[in-house]
Amino acid sequence: MKAVLVSLVIAVFVLVRPAVAQQSQPEVVWVQIEAHPSLRVAQLRAQDFAATLPDVNGFSLGGNWYGILLGPYRRTDADRVLQAYKAGRTIPADSFITFSSRLGQQFWPVGADLLGRGAVAAPALPGAVAEPPQQVAQAEPQPSDETPADARRSESLLSRAEREGLQIALRAAGFYSSAIDGAFGHGTRRSMADWQAANGFEATGVLTTAQRKQLMDDYNAPLISAGMAPHLDASAGIEMQIPAGLVRFSRYEPPFAHFEASGDVPVRLLLISQPGTRATLHGLFDIMQTLEIVPLNGPREKRRDSFTLEGRGNGMVSYTEAALQDGQIKGFTLVWPEGDEARRARVLAAMKSSFRRIDGVLDPATGSDIDQHIDLVSGLEVRRPRLSRSGFFVDRRGAVVTTAQAVQGCSRITLDHDIAAEVAASDADSGIAVLRPAAPLAPIAVARLRAGSPRLQSEVAVAGYSYEGILGAPTLTYGQLADVRGLNGETGLNRLSLAALPGDAGGPVIDAGGGVLGMLLPAQDGDRKLPEDVSFAADADRIDALLTQVGITPERADDGAAPADLDRVAGAMTVLVSCWD
């Protein structure tokens, strides 16, 4: 079992190489008890802990996360503090030992700066007597639990994998920078002596059995804190190491076995298991990217018989891998909170290196009695835009006019769900925005703007995605042109007698001949509520002016045109515009 663990450690290290800080050796350690993505929340939690515990400190952890820690202590003191507080449920069960090299700027207590200042005396614990502070500063090196000869004899029994594991752990702790070869030469001996000195042991350069265990426990602390343990799912046909201390099995909804967070750390795990072909695998690749648990930012790689997905954003980091073999698709997804990257990387690497296929695959009919929902895929939420509005094509390369409201504060804008677009111009006064697709499009039809003043009381229609994309095509809402000015006489506005929905905003206002009179504006906010059938549109002249600014010459409607098939005209020119966080 020990050889298997060390082999796992080596595989983990190959994938995750911590920075080597030869000049900064970890003389003290900390007990990390919580981490939060909000500085304000972290400050309040630190204050709460400080009311009942000594030595409470707060540090930036990177990635917009903030940690609450106890210390700094010598390693032996930190172990006692961790065990005693966890046993008494004074601190969370997933608290763990960490090092100064992983900490950034201190934010609690305000004005404090304890990094690099040495260990403090551990607090008095139940059943123990705290050492006086002067003993911490003047502590003598601890004698070895084995003589150098005994240590060498026990060392000689180590396998090559175990010796390489020790070198990996020394490198991760910042003491070793040479090759991982399992040969204990002068460089390895020197790093062992440095590690011993930094941890309060006699610097012999030969680690004893207990010291080797402590070194490996330090290195594996992230895995230990996550409760890594082997898991065999006979139904899914998968065996692997999982963070059993952070997740628990929830349910089967093929192709997934769902594991939900078992505590306060928002970790999720999916085992992927389904029969299928290469087409099934590639379909799964596309579907996974529509899910909330796979943020948009991150690398994606689709190969002939496998794929990987990584996404970062919205406070999470998500990794998915799946492969097709012998007609079965198997893999997993790990969702981890942002800001805990060191532990996530170690856990993920352990999962990847231990993943093994066994006989069996999830039955697609399993869980068929579970309630279905249009926004769910196998129990997972489909990613949805913050809002969706309407727009319409205005040139043959796919430029779109829409409402400025639809493109404010978006991290990503799409046309018809998956075509990326960028803002070419936005005019707050008129409420109009012009978008350009990331790659040129060839729309079936484009808007033809109607010049001149339209006839009052004439019939008009607004083409729009009234229900923000739930329906697969735009709908037409009919009404009349009530006035060519606003309620206060504003020019550039058309008042319509037409009951529109929020999703219609940005859609074209079309006359009977198919010409575009203007663009529907969002309902006005304010204390005064207008009747439901009062709507406003930016007129064609305002659209024309903004298009001219960005170098687009719109097409013109033929004044003598016969009545048009508005359903066909609207369906060809109207497009769904979505704003994503």
KEFIZA-640543 format. One record per residue (C-alpha): residue in one letter; residue number from 0; y, z, x. Coordinates in Angstrom, 2 decimals, always signed. Layout:
N
 rest  nr   north      up    east
    A NUM       Y       Z       X
...
end
This chain:
581
 rest  nr   north      up    east
    M   0   +0.00   +0.00   +0.00
    K   1   +2.36   +0.82   +2.86
    A   2   +1.79   -2.58   +4.44
    V   3   +2.51   -4.24   +1.10
    L   4   +5.78   -2.31   +0.77
    V   5   +6.89   -3.26   +4.28
    S   6   +6.01   -6.90   +3.64
    L   7   +8.16   -6.70   +0.54
    V   8  +10.99   -5.22   +2.58
    I   9  +10.76   -8.08   +5.08
    A  10  +10.85  -10.69   +2.32
    V  11  +13.84   -8.93   +0.80
    F  12  +15.66   -8.92   +4.11
    V  13  +15.14  -12.60   +4.73
    L  14  +16.99  -13.30   +1.51
    V  15  +19.66  -10.65   +1.82
    R  16  +21.12  -10.01   +5.27
    P  17  +23.53   -7.08   +5.27
    A  18  +26.42   -7.32   +7.69
    V  19  +25.76   -5.63  +11.02
    A  20  +28.48   -3.20  +11.97
    Q  21  +27.54   -2.15  +15.45
    Q  22  +30.77   -0.33  +16.05
    S  23  +30.60   +1.79  +12.90
    Q  24  +27.50   +3.96  +12.77
    P  25  +26.83   +5.90   +9.55
    E  26  +27.18   +9.53  +10.69
    V  27  +27.53  +10.77   +7.12
    V  28  +26.27   +9.72   +3.72
    W  29  +27.40  +10.03   +0.10
    V  30  +25.76  +10.59   -3.26
    Q  31  +26.87   +7.83   -5.66
    I  32  +26.71   +9.05   -9.23
    E  33  +28.56   +6.45  -11.32
    A  34  +30.35   +3.08  -11.12
    H  35  +32.76   +1.49  -13.59
    P  36  +34.49   -1.91  -13.86
    S  37  +37.73   -0.21  -14.99
    L  38  +39.85   +1.81  -12.55
    R  39  +41.31   +3.84  -15.40
    V  40  +37.85   +4.77  -16.72
    A  41  +36.67   +5.63  -13.20
    Q  42  +39.70   +7.90  -12.68
    L  43  +39.00   +9.74  -15.92
    R  44  +35.30  +10.14  -15.12
    A  45  +36.10  +11.39  -11.63
    Q  46  +38.42  +13.95  -13.16
    D  47  +35.66  +15.02  -15.57
    F  48  +33.12  +15.47  -12.76
    A  49  +35.64  +17.28  -10.57
    A  50  +36.01  +19.92  -13.27
    T  51  +32.41  +21.06  -12.69
    L  52  +31.37  +19.74   -9.26
    P  53  +32.81  +20.08   -5.75
    D  54  +33.39  +17.19   -3.31
    V  55  +34.06  +14.54   -5.98
    N  56  +35.61  +11.36   -4.59
    G  57  +36.32   +7.87   -5.89
    F  58  +36.23   +4.64   -3.89
    S  59  +36.57   +0.95   -4.57
    L  60  +33.15   -0.74   -4.34
    G  61  +34.39   -4.33   -4.31
    G  62  +34.10   -6.92   -7.06
    N  63  +36.51   -4.93   -9.30
    W  64  +34.11   -1.97   -9.49
    Y  65  +34.95   +1.64   -8.73
    G  66  +32.45   +4.28   -7.71
    I  67  +32.35   +8.06   -8.13
    L  68  +30.66   +9.83   -5.23
    L  69  +29.92  +13.29   -3.88
    G  70  +30.36  +14.07   -0.19
    P  71  +30.61  +13.22   +2.59
    Y  72  +27.48  +15.15   +3.65
    R  73  +24.96  +15.12   +6.45
    R  74  +21.80  +13.35   +5.32
    T  75  +19.72  +16.47   +4.91
    D  76  +22.47  +18.11   +2.85
    A  77  +22.90  +14.98   +0.74
    D  78  +19.18  +14.92   -0.05
    R  79  +19.31  +18.54   -1.21
    V  80  +22.41  +17.90   -3.32
    L  81  +20.89  +14.81   -4.89
    Q  82  +17.59  +16.51   -5.74
    A  83  +19.17  +19.71   -7.05
    Y  84  +21.78  +18.02   -9.22
    K  85  +19.31  +15.49  -10.63
    A  86  +16.80  +18.26  -11.37
    G  87  +19.50  +20.17  -13.22
    R  88  +20.69  +17.00  -15.00
    T  89  +24.14  +17.61  -13.57
    I  90  +24.40  +13.99  -12.40
    P  91  +22.80  +10.78  -13.76
    A  92  +19.13  +10.22  -13.00
    D  93  +19.85   +6.93  -11.21
    S  94  +22.22   +8.49   -8.64
    F  95  +21.41   +7.55   -5.06
    I  96  +22.37   +7.92   -1.40
    T  97  +24.87   +5.42   +0.03
    F  98  +26.90   +4.93   +3.20
    S  99  +30.57   +4.84   +4.17
    S 100  +30.27   +1.19   +5.21
    R 101  +29.82   +0.26   +1.56
    L 102  +33.02   +1.95   +0.41
    G 103  +36.54   +0.58   +0.17
    Q 104  +39.86   +2.22   -0.54
    Q 105  +39.79   +5.76   -1.92
    F 106  +41.43   +6.22   -5.32
    W 107  +40.37   +9.81   -6.09
    P 108  +41.67  +12.39   -5.33
    V 109  +45.04  +10.66   -5.26
    G 110  +46.30  +10.33   -1.69
    A 111  +43.01  +11.39   -0.07
    D 112  +41.38   +9.41   +2.76
    L 113  +38.01  +10.90   +3.72
    L 114  +36.35   +7.84   +5.25
    G 115  +35.59   +8.40   +8.90
    R 116  +36.50  +12.12   +8.89
    G 117  +32.98  +13.53   +9.18
    A 118  +30.75  +15.56   +6.89
    V 119  +31.79  +18.56   +4.82
    A 120  +29.67  +21.60   +4.11
    A 121  +27.29  +21.13   +1.21
    P 122  +27.95  +23.30   -1.87
    A 123  +25.84  +26.31   -2.71
    L 124  +22.88  +25.15   -4.76
    P 125  +20.45  +27.09   -6.97
    G 126  +17.95  +28.80   -4.69
    A 127  +19.77  +27.78   -1.50
    V 128  +22.54  +29.17   +0.66
    A 129  +25.21  +26.77   +1.83
    E 130  +25.74  +26.48   +5.57
    P 131  +29.10  +27.64   +6.86
    P 132  +31.58  +24.82   +7.59
    Q 133  +31.63  +25.54  +11.34
    Q 134  +27.88  +24.88  +11.54
    V 135  +28.45  +21.37  +10.18
    A 136  +30.96  +20.57  +12.92
    Q 137  +28.91  +22.18  +15.72
    A 138  +25.36  +21.42  +14.56
    E 139  +22.83  +20.93  +17.33
    P 140  +20.43  +18.01  +17.21
    Q 141  +17.33  +18.83  +15.23
    P 142  +14.13  +19.05  +17.29
    S 143  +11.58  +16.37  +16.57
    D 144   +8.72  +17.20  +14.22
    E 145   +6.41  +15.48  +16.75
    T 146   +6.44  +15.35  +20.51
    P 147   +7.38  +11.97  +22.04
    A 148   +3.70  +11.48  +22.92
    D 149   +2.61  +12.22  +19.34
    A 150   +5.34   +9.92  +18.02
    R 151   +4.18   +7.08  +20.29
    R 152   +0.57   +7.60  +19.21
    S 153   +1.48   +7.40  +15.51
    E 154   +3.79   +4.46  +16.26
    S 155   +0.91   +2.58  +17.94
    L 156   -0.99   +2.60  +14.64
    L 157   +1.76   +0.61  +12.86
    S 158   +1.03   -2.97  +11.86
    R 159   +3.30   -5.79  +12.99
    A 160   +4.79   -5.98   +9.47
    E 161   +5.60   -2.25   +9.56
    R 162   +7.24   -2.54  +12.98
    E 163   +9.32   -5.49  +11.79
    G 164  +10.23   -3.46   +8.71
    L 165  +11.66   -0.72  +10.92
    Q 166  +13.76   -3.26  +12.80
    I 167  +15.02   -4.68   +9.51
    A 168  +15.98   -1.20   +8.31
    L 169  +17.76   -0.44  +11.61
    R 170  +19.69   -3.69  +11.33
    A 171  +20.66   -2.98   +7.72
    A 172  +21.95   +0.46   +8.77
    G 173  +24.12   -1.16  +11.45
    F 174  +22.21   -0.09  +14.58
    Y 175  +20.25   -3.20  +15.55
    S 176  +21.32   -6.80  +16.06
    S 177  +18.44   -8.48  +17.92
    A 178  +15.44  -10.48  +16.73
    I 179  +13.04   -9.18  +14.10
    D 180   +9.86   -9.54  +16.16
    G 181   +8.04   -6.22  +15.89
    A 182   +8.37   -5.69  +19.66
    F 183   +9.97   -2.35  +20.53
    G 184  +11.88   -3.29  +23.68
    H 185  +15.01   -1.77  +25.18
    G 186  +17.25   -3.00  +22.35
    T 187  +15.05   -1.52  +19.64
    R 188  +14.64   +1.77  +21.54
    R 189  +18.39   +2.04  +22.01
    S 190  +19.02   +1.42  +18.31
    M 191  +16.42   +4.05  +17.41
    A 192  +18.13   +6.57  +19.68
    D 193  +21.51   +5.74  +18.13
    W 194  +20.08   +6.18  +14.64
    Q 195  +18.55   +9.52  +15.62
    A 196  +21.84  +10.77  +17.05
    A 197  +23.78   +9.65  +13.98
    N 198  +21.37  +11.51  +11.71
    G 199  +21.32  +14.76  +13.66
    F 200  +18.02  +14.28  +15.51
    E 201  +17.23  +14.48  +19.20
    A 202  +17.86  +10.99  +20.60
    T 203  +14.44  +10.22  +22.16
    G 204  +14.36   +6.53  +21.23
    V 205  +10.94   +6.97  +19.59
    L 206  +10.93   +7.68  +15.87
    T 207   +8.58  +10.31  +14.57
    T 208   +6.55   +9.85  +11.41
    A 209   +9.09  +11.79   +9.33
    Q 210  +12.02   +9.91  +10.88
    R 211  +10.42   +6.56  +10.15
    K 212   +9.99   +7.63   +6.54
    Q 213  +13.64   +8.71   +6.32
    L 214  +14.83   +5.42   +7.82
    M 215  +12.76   +3.39   +5.38
    D 216  +13.79   +5.61   +2.45
    D 217  +17.43   +5.00   +3.37
    Y 218  +16.84   +1.27   +3.50
    N 219  +14.89   +1.26   +0.24
    A 220  +17.32   +3.59   -1.57
    P 221  +18.59   +0.76   -3.82
    L 222  +15.02   -0.05   -4.87
    I 223  +14.12   +3.60   -5.32
    S 224  +17.23   +4.24   -7.44
    A 225  +16.28   +1.31   -9.68
    G 226  +12.74   +2.66  -10.08
    M 227  +11.09   -0.51   -8.74
    A 228   +7.47   -0.54   -9.82
    P 229   +4.71   -3.12  -10.35
    H 230   +4.44   -4.47  -13.90
    L 231   +1.64   -6.57  -15.36
    D 232   +2.21   -8.42  -18.65
    A 233   -1.12   -9.85  -19.73
    S 234   +0.42  -11.59  -22.76
    A 235   +2.98  -13.43  -20.64
    G 236   +0.61  -13.93  -17.72
    I 237   +3.05  -12.50  -15.21
    E 238   +2.76   -9.74  -12.61
    M 239   +5.76   -8.62  -10.58
    Q 240   +7.93   -5.72   -9.42
    I 241  +10.61   -4.78  -12.00
    P 242  +13.41   -2.15  -12.06
    A 243  +11.36   +0.10  -14.33
    G 244  +13.85   +2.94  -13.96
    L 245  +16.58   +0.87  -15.60
    V 246  +14.79   -1.24  -18.24
    R 247  +12.08   -0.84  -20.84
    F 248  +10.08   -3.38  -22.83
    S 249  +11.64   -4.25  -26.18
    R 250   +9.86   -7.18  -27.86
    Y 251   +8.36  -10.65  -27.58
    E 252  +10.39  -13.61  -28.83
    P 253   +8.83  -16.65  -27.14
    P 254   +9.46  -17.98  -24.64
    F 255  +10.77  -14.54  -23.62
    A 256   +9.48  -11.02  -23.20
    H 257  +12.62   -8.91  -23.63
    F 258  +13.36   -5.80  -21.55
    E 259  +16.51   -3.90  -22.55
    A 260  +18.51   -1.29  -20.63
    S 261  +16.91   +2.15  -20.81
    G 262  +20.08   +4.02  -19.82
    D 263  +23.78   +3.56  -19.15
    V 264  +23.39   +0.78  -16.56
    P 265  +23.61   -2.53  -18.50
    V 266  +20.61   -4.25  -16.92
    R 267  +18.47   -6.76  -18.85
    L 268  +15.28   -8.55  -17.88
    L 269  +13.50  -11.50  -19.46
    L 270  +10.03  -12.71  -18.55
    I 271   +9.74  -16.43  -19.31
    S 272   +6.36  -17.72  -20.44
    Q 273   +5.50  -20.78  -22.51
    P 274   +3.20  -23.79  -22.52
    G 275   +5.00  -27.06  -21.92
    T 276   +5.72  -30.20  -19.98
    R 277   +8.43  -31.30  -17.58
    A 278  +10.55  -32.23  -20.61
    T 279  +10.09  -28.67  -21.97
    L 280  +11.18  -27.20  -18.63
    H 281  +14.29  -29.37  -18.46
    G 282  +15.08  -28.52  -22.08
    L 283  +14.85  -24.82  -21.23
    F 284  +17.24  -25.43  -18.31
    D 285  +19.81  -26.86  -20.75
    I 286  +19.29  -24.16  -23.39
    M 287  +19.64  -21.29  -20.91
    Q 288  +23.12  -22.51  -19.98
    T 289  +24.31  -22.11  -23.56
    L 290  +23.45  -18.38  -23.63
    E 291  +25.92  -15.51  -23.27
    I 292  +23.74  -13.95  -20.56
    V 293  +24.28  -16.97  -18.28
    P 294  +28.03  -17.04  -17.46
    L 295  +29.56  -20.42  -16.70
    N 296  +30.49  -19.83  -13.05
    G 297  +27.66  -20.13  -10.57
    P 298  +25.25  -22.55   -8.90
    R 299  +22.63  -24.46  -10.87
    E 300  +19.73  -26.41   -9.41
    K 301  +17.25  -28.48  -11.43
    R 302  +14.29  -29.94   -9.57
    R 303  +11.30  -31.95  -10.72
    D 304   +9.14  -28.97  -11.73
    S 305  +11.45  -25.94  -11.40
    F 306  +15.02  -24.76  -11.78
    T 307  +17.32  -21.88  -10.84
    L 308  +20.46  -20.71  -12.58
    E 309  +23.04  -18.18  -11.45
    G 310  +26.09  -17.15  -13.43
    R 311  +28.91  -14.71  -12.74
    G 312  +31.56  -13.56  -15.16
    N 313  +32.34  -11.31  -18.12
    G 314  +31.23   -8.28  -16.10
    M 315  +27.73   -9.57  -15.32
    V 316  +25.70  -11.46  -12.76
    S 317  +22.74  -13.43  -14.09
    Y 318  +19.89  -15.10  -12.20
    T 319  +17.12  -17.23  -13.74
    E 320  +14.24  -19.08  -12.17
    A 321  +11.38  -20.92  -13.86
    A 322   +8.70  -23.36  -12.73
    L 323   +6.10  -25.60  -14.35
    Q 324   +2.53  -25.33  -13.11
    D 325   -0.70  -26.43  -14.81
    G 326   +1.05  -26.97  -18.14
    Q 327   +2.65  -23.51  -18.17
    I 328   +6.29  -22.59  -17.61
    K 329   +6.84  -19.13  -16.16
    G 330   +9.76  -17.32  -14.59
    F 331  +12.26  -14.57  -15.24
    T 332  +15.93  -13.77  -15.82
    L 333  +17.68  -10.70  -14.37
    V 334  +21.08   -9.68  -15.77
    W 335  +22.96   -7.11  -13.70
    P 336  +26.46   -5.58  -13.93
    E 337  +29.08   -6.95  -11.53
    G 338  +30.14   -4.67   -8.69
    D 339  +26.67   -3.39   -7.79
    E 340  +25.87   -6.40   -5.62
    A 341  +24.00   -4.67   -2.79
    R 342  +21.52   -3.06   -5.16
    R 343  +21.24   -6.19   -7.33
    A 344  +20.43   -8.35   -4.31
    R 345  +17.70   -5.99   -3.11
    V 346  +16.15   -5.71   -6.58
    L 347  +16.31   -9.46   -7.17
    A 348  +14.73  -10.25   -3.81
    A 349  +11.91   -7.78   -4.49
    M 350  +11.28   -9.39   -7.87
    K 351  +11.25  -12.90   -6.43
    S 352   +8.91  -12.05   -3.58
    S 353   +6.46  -10.17   -5.83
    F 354   +6.36  -12.69   -8.73
    R 355   +2.79  -13.80   -9.40
    R 356   +1.18  -15.91  -12.13
    I 357   -1.98  -14.64  -13.78
    D 358   -4.04  -16.03  -16.64
    G 359   -2.29  -16.13  -20.00
    V 360   +0.87  -17.48  -21.59
    L 361   +2.96  -16.30  -24.55
    D 362   +1.86  -17.74  -27.87
    P 363   +4.85  -19.68  -29.30
    A 364   +4.05  -18.20  -32.73
    T 365   +4.46  -14.62  -31.49
    G 366   +7.43  -12.95  -33.16
    S 367   +7.75  -15.66  -35.83
    D 368   +8.48  -12.99  -38.45
    I 369  +11.68  -11.90  -36.65
    D 370  +14.91  -12.66  -38.52
    Q 371  +16.52  -15.91  -37.38
    H 372  +20.25  -16.49  -36.90
    I 373  +22.21  -19.62  -36.10
    D 374  +23.91  -17.87  -33.14
    L 375  +20.61  -16.70  -31.58
    V 376  +18.00  -18.46  -29.47
    S 377  +14.81  -16.39  -29.17
    G 378  +16.82  -13.24  -29.74
    L 379  +19.58  -14.14  -27.26
    E 380  +23.18  -14.81  -28.24
    V 381  +24.44  -18.35  -27.77
    R 382  +27.69  -18.51  -25.84
    R 383  +30.55  -19.20  -28.22
    P 384  +34.14  -20.23  -27.53
    R 385  +36.98  -17.84  -28.17
    L 386  +38.32  -20.29  -30.74
    S 387  +37.87  -23.91  -31.76
    R 388  +40.46  -26.20  -33.28
    S 389  +40.79  -29.92  -33.96
    G 390  +42.29  -32.78  -31.98
    F 391  +42.37  -36.58  -31.98
    F 392  +42.08  -39.35  -29.41
    V 393  +45.34  -41.13  -28.53
    D 394  +44.28  -43.61  -25.82
    R 395  +41.24  -45.60  -24.74
    R 396  +40.48  -43.31  -21.78
    G 397  +39.95  -40.28  -24.02
    A 398  +43.30  -38.44  -23.96
    V 399  +43.55  -36.02  -26.88
    V 400  +46.41  -34.49  -28.84
    T 401  +45.82  -31.00  -30.20
    T 402  +47.71  -27.83  -31.06
    A 403  +49.14  -25.86  -28.15
    Q 404  +47.59  -22.73  -29.68
    A 405  +44.10  -24.05  -28.91
    V 406  +44.65  -24.24  -25.14
    Q 407  +46.55  -21.04  -24.36
    G 408  +44.89  -18.67  -21.84
    C 409  +41.61  -20.60  -21.66
    S 410  +39.45  -20.44  -18.56
    R 411  +37.74  -23.63  -19.76
    I 412  +38.51  -26.25  -22.41
    T 413  +35.91  -28.59  -23.88
    L 414  +35.82  -31.55  -26.24
    D 415  +32.89  -31.65  -28.65
    H 416  +31.31  -28.56  -26.98
    D 417  +30.45  -29.88  -23.53
    I 418  +33.04  -32.40  -22.28
    A 419  +35.41  -30.63  -19.89
    A 420  +39.13  -31.30  -20.38
    E 421  +42.40  -30.26  -18.76
    V 422  +45.89  -29.74  -20.14
    A 423  +48.16  -32.66  -19.24
    A 424  +51.17  -31.32  -21.15
    S 425  +51.97  -28.55  -23.60
    D 426  +55.19  -28.13  -25.59
    A 427  +55.70  -24.71  -27.15
    D 428  +58.64  -25.90  -29.26
    S 429  +56.71  -28.63  -31.05
    G 430  +53.34  -26.84  -30.83
    I 431  +51.68  -29.94  -29.38
    A 432  +49.41  -30.21  -26.31
    V 433  +47.94  -33.26  -24.62
    L 434  +44.52  -33.04  -22.95
    R 435  +42.78  -35.36  -20.52
    P 436  +38.99  -35.34  -20.13
    A 437  +37.67  -34.49  -16.66
    A 438  +35.97  -37.92  -16.62
    P 439  +37.25  -40.94  -18.59
    L 440  +35.76  -41.40  -22.06
    A 441  +35.49  -44.43  -24.31
    P 442  +36.29  -43.19  -27.85
    I 443  +35.19  -45.34  -30.79
    A 444  +38.72  -45.28  -32.21
    V 445  +42.13  -43.86  -31.31
    A 446  +45.04  -42.74  -33.45
    R 447  +47.60  -45.32  -34.52
    L 448  +50.93  -43.58  -35.00
    R 449  +52.96  -44.51  -38.08
    A 450  +56.59  -45.30  -37.19
    G 451  +59.50  -44.48  -39.51
    S 452  +59.81  -41.99  -42.33
    P 453  +56.79  -41.69  -44.63
    R 454  +57.19  -41.85  -48.37
    L 455  +57.59  -38.45  -50.09
    Q 456  +54.85  -37.38  -52.50
    S 457  +52.47  -39.94  -50.97
    E 458  +48.84  -38.94  -50.60
    V 459  +47.78  -37.74  -47.16
    A 460  +44.64  -36.24  -45.64
    V 461  +44.03  -33.97  -42.69
    A 462  +40.92  -34.61  -40.62
    G 463  +39.67  -31.46  -38.90
    Y 464  +36.83  -29.14  -38.00
    S 465  +37.63  -26.73  -40.79
    Y 466  +34.77  -24.41  -39.89
    E 467  +35.35  -24.53  -36.11
    G 468  +32.34  -26.66  -35.27
    I 469  +29.68  -25.11  -37.50
    L 470  +29.50  -28.47  -39.26
    G 471  +28.72  -31.34  -36.95
    A 472  +31.51  -33.64  -38.13
    P 473  +35.14  -33.35  -39.24
    T 474  +35.99  -32.90  -42.89
    L 475  +38.89  -34.38  -44.85
    T 476  +41.30  -32.20  -46.79
    Y 477  +43.55  -34.09  -49.20
    G 478  +47.09  -33.29  -50.25
    Q 479  +50.59  -34.71  -50.49
    L 480  +53.59  -35.11  -48.21
    A 481  +56.06  -32.64  -49.77
    D 482  +59.03  -33.06  -47.38
    V 483  +59.99  -34.55  -44.01
    R 484  +61.72  -31.33  -42.91
    G 485  +60.84  -27.70  -42.54
    L 486  +61.78  -25.02  -45.06
    N 487  +65.02  -24.39  -43.18
    G 488  +65.81  -28.05  -42.71
    E 489  +64.13  -28.39  -39.28
    T 490  +63.64  -31.94  -38.10
    G 491  +60.43  -33.15  -36.50
    L 492  +58.36  -31.33  -39.13
    N 493  +56.56  -32.56  -42.20
    R 494  +55.81  -30.13  -45.00
    L 495  +52.53  -30.76  -46.72
    S 496  +51.16  -29.64  -50.04
    L 497  +47.70  -29.08  -48.68
    A 498  +45.38  -26.07  -48.30
    A 499  +44.14  -26.16  -44.69
    L 500  +41.87  -23.78  -42.77
    P 501  +42.52  -22.45  -39.22
    G 502  +40.01  -24.87  -37.69
    D 503  +41.97  -27.85  -39.07
    A 504  +44.99  -27.09  -36.84
    G 505  +45.49  -29.87  -34.31
    G 506  +43.91  -32.48  -36.58
    P 507  +45.61  -35.76  -37.48
    V 508  +47.55  -36.14  -40.72
    I 509  +46.52  -39.56  -42.00
    D 510  +48.06  -41.75  -44.70
    A 511  +46.18  -44.05  -47.08
    G 512  +46.33  -46.92  -44.60
    G 513  +44.77  -44.89  -41.79
    G 514  +48.03  -44.42  -39.85
    V 515  +48.71  -41.02  -38.26
    L 516  +51.86  -39.36  -39.63
    G 517  +51.60  -36.26  -37.47
    M 518  +49.47  -33.33  -36.26
    L 519  +48.66  -30.31  -38.41
    L 520  +50.17  -27.09  -37.02
    P 521  +48.58  -23.62  -37.25
    A 522  +49.62  -21.39  -40.14
    Q 523  +52.85  -19.58  -39.40
    D 524  +52.67  -15.90  -38.47
    G 525  +55.23  -13.48  -39.78
    D 526  +56.08  -10.99  -42.48
    R 527  +56.57  -13.69  -45.12
    K 528  +53.34  -15.09  -46.57
    L 529  +53.63  -18.64  -47.86
    P 530  +51.49  -20.08  -50.65
    E 531  +48.05  -21.24  -49.51
    D 532  +48.85  -24.89  -50.17
    V 533  +51.91  -24.96  -47.87
    S 534  +51.18  -26.45  -44.46
    F 535  +53.28  -28.03  -41.72
    A 536  +52.73  -30.87  -39.30
    A 537  +54.53  -32.03  -36.17
    D 538  +55.63  -35.59  -37.00
    A 539  +54.67  -38.79  -35.20
    D 540  +57.99  -38.98  -33.31
    R 541  +57.34  -35.63  -31.61
    I 542  +53.82  -36.72  -30.67
    D 543  +55.19  -40.01  -29.32
    A 544  +57.81  -38.19  -27.19
    L 545  +55.26  -35.90  -25.52
    L 546  +52.82  -38.75  -24.90
    T 547  +55.60  -40.76  -23.24
    Q 548  +56.25  -37.83  -20.86
    V 549  +52.67  -38.03  -19.56
    G 550  +52.61  -41.82  -19.34
    I 551  +50.62  -42.61  -22.47
    T 552  +51.75  -45.38  -24.81
    P 553  +50.20  -44.74  -28.22
    E 554  +48.98  -47.49  -30.50
    R 555  +51.04  -48.27  -33.60
    A 556  +49.91  -48.53  -37.19
    D 557  +50.32  -51.84  -39.02
    D 558  +52.82  -51.30  -41.83
    G 559  +51.11  -53.87  -44.03
    A 560  +47.60  -52.48  -43.63
    A 561  +45.36  -52.21  -46.68
    P 562  +43.96  -48.81  -47.71
    A 563  +41.48  -47.64  -45.09
    D 564  +38.09  -45.95  -45.24
    L 565  +39.48  -42.56  -44.23
    D 566  +36.04  -41.00  -43.67
    R 567  +35.24  -43.65  -41.07
    V 568  +38.69  -43.54  -39.46
    A 569  +38.74  -39.73  -39.28
    G 570  +35.21  -39.43  -37.92
    A 571  +35.95  -41.88  -35.11
    M 572  +39.20  -40.37  -33.84
    T 573  +38.88  -36.62  -34.52
    V 574  +37.36  -34.32  -31.91
    L 575  +36.49  -30.62  -31.68
    V 576  +38.62  -28.74  -29.09
    S 577  +37.22  -25.41  -27.86
    C 578  +38.80  -22.68  -25.73
    W 579  +36.43  -20.54  -23.62
    D 580  +36.99  -17.21  -21.88
end
